[in-house]
Amino acid sequence: MLNPLKSLAIALARTKLQSTKMDEETPHPLEEWIQTKVAMEARRSSALRRVIGSPKPGEVDRKALREYQLHRFRHQMLYTGENAPFYQRRWKETGLKPEEIRTFDDLCKVPLTEPSDLAENPFEFLCVSQTKVMRAFSTSGTSGQRKRLFYTRNDVLGVIDPISAALKNVGMRKNDTLQIMFPAIDAWDPGLMLEGACKLAGLNAVKASMIDVDEQLRLMKVNHTTMMIGLTSFIYRLTLLAKEKEDLRSYGIKALILSAEPMPEAMRRELENAWGCKALSQYGMTEMGLATTIECNEKDGLHINEADFLPEVIDPKTGEHVSEGEDGELIWTSLSFEGSPLLRYRSYDISFPIEPPCRCGFRAVGMIGKIKGRMDMQTKVGFGEKVFPLLFDEAVLGVKGVLGYHLTIDKDGYKDRLSFNVEYIGDPNTGKEQVLGAISGLDEIRSGFENDLLAPIEVKVVPPDQKGWVPKTRTIVDNRKQY
C-alpha cells in the first residue's frame, strides 16, 4: 500500500489531469482532450482570444487549432530566448522575432535543431534550474547519439495526461489492465512513464519488461490483462512463439498497441489473426516525451497530440513544407515543455501529412502517415534503388514462421551482395525457399538482377534464439563504403 503522503500527492496530481475528468462514453477522448486544452489556453490568453474567440471544446476547428499552435510556437520562441543558451544564440544570430511567425509556412524561416546539437550539450537547452527538474531521461534511439532531456513536474504531468486520453481513445476503461512490454535496455525505458501515467490516471497497468515468453503469458493470466503495449518487434516475437503453445484468442485481449518501431502490414495481419483484436501503431520520441501519435481503429494514419506538439513534414533538400500525402522528413516542436523545449527538431523519420477529418470521427486533429523509415537508414541496392528496412519487413515478415531478420550488404566485385540471417519456426529448407521467393519478388530486387548489379541473394535460416535476442538493433548493416 502507498503511504498517506504519497497517496495525497497522487490525488493532488490527478486533479490536474483533464483526462480523468472525461466521461468514459466520450466518443473521441483524444480529440476532446486536445480541444479542451486549446479552449483553456484561449481563456488565459487575450492574444489568442482575439484570433479564435472563446470556443468551447467541441467548437475548436482545424483553423483554430492551427492558430493555437502558432501562438504556442511564438511563446516557446520567447521562452527559450530568455532561458536556453542554445536558442539565445540562435535568435540573436538569425535576428528572428516571435511576431514574425504568423503562418504555418513562416515556420520555414526558423532554422532546424539537429539531434547532434542536443547530444553535444543538453544543458544548453535546459530552461529551468536543476532544482525544478523532476526527471531526466537519456536516449540513444536508433541514431546511436546519447541525448539527455530534462522534465519538470509540469512536463511529466503534461506527458501523462495525453497518454491517458490516448489509451481511452483506443478503448481502455477503468476495469481494463494494460500490460506494458518494453524490454529494459540502458537509458531507454518508456515503460516507467506509461506505468506512471496509468497510476495517476486511475487505470490499471502491469510493467512486464522480461523477454521470457512464459513469464509474460503468466502475468497476463494473473493480472487479467486486457490490453498490451510494447516494442513492436518484441510483441510480434512473443506472439509467434506463444501461439505455438496456446490459443491466444482465449486471453480476451481488446487491443495491441505497437510502439517504438514501424509495424509492417504483414506483421499487423499476423498479430490480429493470432489475438483476435486490433493491432495499432504508436509513434513517439523521447525528445518529445515519448508519446506524440497513435492510430485509431480506422488505421488510416496516426493522430497527433497537436495541443502539445507542432509537427511539420518538409522536403529535406529544400526545407519547404510538402503537400498532403507527400513523403518528407518529420520535424517536431514541443509547444508545452518547460525543462528542455525543442523547436523544429529533426527526427530524420520519413512520413507524410494527412489533414482531417478522419473516418473515425476526428474533425480538427491532423494525422501523419505510417513511418516509412529513417533517412539515415536509407540505402541503395542494385541500380540505385532506394530501400528502407520497412521494404524488406513487408516481404520477409510476410512469410509465416519468421520472427525477425538481419540483412548485411557487402560488395562482390561491382555487384551488391545481400545476406539475410532469418529467425524461423519450422522446416529451415521451406523457410529459406519462401523467404528467398518473397525477397526476389520485390521490384527493387528484380531491377538489380535485370541490370546484373546484384549477386545471388544469400538466406541463412536459424531457429529462434530465446535468450540472446536484443531489442532495438539495426536491421540493415551496410558494409559498402560508397553508401
N, C-alpha and C positions, 0 to 999 in steps of 0.2 A: 504493500500500500504506500501511496505517496504521503509524505509528512504534510501537516496542515499548511505550512508556509508555501510549499511547492504547489499544493492544490489551489491555494489562493492566487498564486502567480499565474497559474494556468487559467483560472477562472477570469482573472482580470484581462489577460491577453486575449481570451476568447471573445470578450466584449468588443474588441477592436476589429474582429473579423466580420466582414459583410456576408461572407459565405454561410456563416452559422445562422444568419437571420432570414435566410431564404426558405420559402416553402418547399417541402420535398416534392411537391407536384409541379413545381415550376418547369415548364416545357424545355427551356433553353437556359440552364443555370449559368453557363459561362458568359453568354452574351448579356444576360441580365446583370451579372456582376460587373462586367465592363461598362455597361451603360450607367449603372449606379455610380461608379467611380467618376465618370465624366460629369454626371449631374451634380455630384458633390463638389467637384472642382469648380463648376460654373457658379455654385452658390458662394464659394470662397473668393473667387476672382472676378472683380468688376471688369477687368480687361477681356476675359474670356466671355463673360456675360454679354458684353457689347456686341460680340460676334455671333454667338449662338443662342442668346437669350437664356432662359431658365428652364431647360427641358426636364421633364420627368424621365425616369429610366426608359420607359417604353417609347419615348418620343425622340431619342437620340438616333439620328440617321447617319448615313455614311459621311456626309459633308461635315456635320457637327463633330463626329469622331475625328476626322482628319484635322479640323481646326484645333481641337483639343490637343492632338499630338504635336502640332506645330507650336502651340502655346507652351507645352511642356518642354519641347526641344529648346526654345528660347530661354526658358527658365534654367535648364541644365547648362546651357552655354554661359549664362551669367554666374551660376553657382560654381561651376568648375573654374571659371576665370578668376574667381575670388579665392578658391581654396586648393586647387590641384596644380602643382608646379608645372606639370606637363602641358596642361591646357592654358595656363597663364602665359607660357612662352608661345604656344601655338596661336592664340588670339592676338597676341602682340605682334607676332611675325606676319600674320596674314592681314591684320587690320580689320578683321570681320567683327561686326557688331550683331548682337542678337536680333535687333529690329530689322536687319537685312533679310532675315529668313521669314518670308511671308507666304510662300507657296511650297508645295511639295518639291517642285523642281529646283527651288532655291537651295535645297539641301546639298545639291551637287557642288555648290560653292565651297562647302566645308571639307577640308582635307580628311582623308581616311586615317583611322587609327590602326596601326599594324599590331598583330599579336606579339611581334618581337619587341615593340615599344613597351608593352606591359611586362614581358618576360625580363627585359633588361633591368627595369627598376620599378617594381609595383608600387613603391611608396611615393613615386611621382604622381600617382593617380589618387592617392588617399586624400579625402576631403575633410576628414574629421580627426580629432585627437585620438591617440591609441586607447584612451580611457573609454571612448564611446564605441569601440569595436567589440561586438558581441561574439562574432565568429570570423574565422579566417579560413578560406578554402584554397587548396592548391590543385592545379590540374596540369597534366602534360598532354591530355587528349590524344588525338591521332597525329598531331604535328610533332610531338616529342619535345616541345618547348615548355618548360615548367613555368607556370604563371600563378600568381598569388592574388587573391581578391579579399577585400575586407568588407564585412557586413555589420551594420548597426542593428540594434534591436528592431527598429522600424523596417529595415531591409529584410530581416528574417521573417517578420510577420507579413511583409509585403510579398514574399515568395510563397509562404504557407497559404495565404488566403486564396489566390487564384488556383493553386494546386487543388485545394478542397473543392472549389467551384468546378474545375475541370473534371475531377473524379465524379462529382454528382452529374455532370453533363453526359458521362458515358454510362450512367445508371447506378452508381454506388449510393446505397442508402445506409441508415444507421444500424440496421441489422445485418449488414454485409461485413465480411472480413477480407481485407486486401493483403495478399502475400507479396512482400517486396523482395525481389530476387535479383539483386546485383552482387555478383561475386566480388568480395572485398579485394581491392588491389591498392597499392600505395597511392595515397593522396587523391583517391577518386572513389567517393562513396556517397552517391546520391540517396542511398537507402536511409541514411541518417535524417536527411531533410524530409523525405517522404514520410518516415515514421513520425517525426515531429509534427508534420502537417496534419496527419490523421489524428494524432493525440489531441492537438489543440482544437481541431475542428469537431471533436467528439465522434470520430469514425474509428472503427476497429482495424488494426493492422498488426501484422507479424513480420519482423525483419528476418529473412532467411538467406544468408549470404553464402552458405555452404554449396559446393558443387556436387555433393553426393546426391544422386537421384533418389535413392530410397529414403533418405532423411527428408528431402523436400516433400515427397509424397506423404510421409508420415505426418509432417507438420500440417499439411493440407487437411488430413483426416482429423487430427486432434483439434485444430482451430476452426474447423468447418469453413475453410476458405471458399469464398465465392467469386473473388476476382484476383487477377495476378498482374503484376507489373514488374518488368525487369529487362535486363540486357537481351536484346533481340536474339543473338546467336546462342545465348545460354538457354532461354526458354525453348527455342527450337530444338536444341540438342537434348534437353530433358524430355521433350515431347516424343522424339523418335526413340529414345532409349526406354521410356516408361511405357509407351503403347505396346511394346513387345511383351510386357508383363501384365498390364491391367487395361480394363475398359475405361479410358479417361473420361468418357461422357458421363459415367456414373458419378463423377465427382460434383456435378452440378455447377460448374464454373459459368458465370454470367458473361464475362468479358476478359480478354487478354489485352494488355497494353504493352507494346513492344517499344523499347526505348534505346537511345544512345547509338544505334546503328540502323542503317536503312533496312527495310523489310521488303524483299523481293515478292512479287505476286505469287510465284511458285511456293514460297515459304508460307505466305498467308493462307493459300488453299490447303496446304497440309495441316497447318495449325487448326484452322476452323473445322476441318473434317475430323480431326482427332478429338477435339474438345467439345465440338457441337455448339460453338459460340462465336461471336465476332472477335477478330484479331485486329487491333487498331494501332496505328503508329503514333508515337510521341517523339517530338524533337526539341532539343534544348542545348544550351551551352552553360558550363559552369560560370563563364564570364557574364552571363545574363541571368544567373540564378537558377539554372538547371531546366526549368520548365517554361517554355515560351509558346509551344504549339501542341495541339492534339487533334487527331482525326475525330470526326463524328461518325455515326453509323452509316452515313452515305458513302464514306471512304472516297470522296472526290477531291480531297485536299486536307491540309492541316489548318484548323482555326487558330488564329494568333491572339495572344493576350495583348491586344492593341491599347489597353489602358496603361500598361507598364512598358511597352516596347514599341519602337517605331522601326519596322523592317523596310528595307529597300532592296530591290533587285537591280543591279547595274551591269552594264557591259564592262567587263574588267579592262578592256582596251581603251574605251573612250571615256569611261567614268559616268556616262549618261544612264538615266533610267531606261529599262527595257519596257516593251509593251506587254500588256496582259497576255499570259500564255507563252511568253518568250523566255528562253533559258538565260540565266545570268548568275552573277555572284550575289549571295545574300549578305547584306550589310545591316548591322544592328545598332540601335541606340537605346540605352536604358533611360527611361523617362522619369523614374521614381527613386532610383538608388541614391543613398546619401554617402555610403562608405567609399566605393570605387566606381563611380558612374563612368560609363564609356560612351563616347559619341562617335557614330559612324565607324563602328568596329568591324573589321574584315573577318568573315567567317571562313572564307575560301570554299564554302559549300555551294553547290550548284542546284538551283531550283528555279521556279517561275512564279510570278504573282497571279493571284486569282481574286477578282473583285466579287463582292456579294451581289445578290443573295445566294444562299445555298439551299439545296433541296431539303435539307434537314429543318429549315425554318429560320436560320440566322439571317437577319436583314441588313445589319450595319457592319458586322465584323468581317474583315478580309481573311484570305487564306493564302498559303503558299502550296505549291505542288510538292509531291514526294521528293525528298532529297535524292539527287541522281549520283552524287559522289562529291569528292573534294577536288578542287583544282590541282592541288599538289599530289593527288593520287592518280591523276590522268596520265596515261602513257599512250604510246602509239605502237602498232604492230604492222608487219607486212608492208602494204603500200601506203603507209602513213595514216592508217585508220585509227581514230581516237577511241580509246576504250577506258571505261571506269570499272572498278570491281563489280558494280551492280549488273553490268552486261553479262559477266560470267556467273554471277549469283543466279540470275534468272535461268541460265542454261544448266549449270551443274547442280544447283539445289533443286531443280525441277525433276531430277532423277530420284525416284523413290529409293530410300535407304541411305542417301548421302547426308551425313551430319555436318560436314564442313570440308573446306579445302584450302590449300595454299598453292599459289602459282609463282613459279620462278621463271623469269625471262632472261635468256642469255643470247649471245651471238654464236652462230655456227657458220663461219665464213661470212658471206654477205647476207645470210638468212637469219631470221629470228627463230629461236628455239623456245617453245613453250612447254614447261614441265609442270604437270599438275600432281599434287600429292593429296589424295582424296580419302577421307574417313568414310567408311561404308559398312552398313549392316547387310550381310547376305553373301552370296557367292561372289568372290572377287572377280572372276572372269566375266560374269554377267554385268557387274558394276562397271568394270573397265570398258566393256563394249558400249554400254549405254551412255556413259559419260563422254566417251570419245565421239559418239554419234551426235550428242547434244552440242558439243563444242564445235564440231565440224559443220553443223548446220547454221552457224552464225554467219551473217553476211560479211562481217569484218574478217572472219577467218577464211571464208571462201575466196574473198578478194585477194588475200595474201597468197593462197595456193595458186590461184589463176595467174598471178603475176610472178610466180616462182620466187617469192620472198619469204616464205615460211618453211622451216624444216618440219618433218613429220612430228605431230604432237605426241608428247610422252605423257602417259597417265599411269600413275602408281596408286593402287588401291590398298589401303591398310585398314585393319579392324579398329573399332573405337578405342581411344585412349581415355579411360575413365578417370585416371589420376593426374595425368600430365597435361590436361587441357588448360590453356592460358587464355583468359578473356582479353578482348580488345587488342588483338595483334593485327599487323598489316597483312591483308590477304594477298597482295601482289608485291613481290620483291623483284625489282628490275636491276639487273647487274650490268646492263649496257651503258657505257659511258656517255654516248651521244644523247641518250634520253634521260 
